[in-house]
């Protein structure tokens, strides 16, 4: 989900024993995060200000109210933002060179946390041999846990089944 999909994308070119990859609500860039996260005085501004700490000081944390508290962390170390940005830049720079597997990207049209346009742009840049983009008309970021979870799970299972069937 989200950045997990980006990690999977980065790793899948190194792992040879997978047949396909699916990503749920992946960001293309840090700026694909929501306005309340990025605006002046918002969470992003707080993190940027605090990320410039000299070495040796105590790690600072940002408090963020997750959509589904039992599913996501409510605090994030500021140092993670830099690592996230570095990962996104790495994937963007290397994506054309990656030996990619068939890919499915699943996104919510009304995702308040990851801009669906960023997910679409990411999808458009990925040179996978087979790729599909499903945009569900549901609300939220954690769509695999929401009201449409069965439809989304069936779409993912159907994609993976078609890839497995094609390999036979």
Beta strands, then each sheet from edge to edge (+ up, - down):
strand 1: 20-24
strand 2: 61-63
strand 3: 75-77
strand 4: 102-110
strand 5: 131-139
sheet 1: 1+ 4+ 5+
sheet 2: 2+ 3-
end
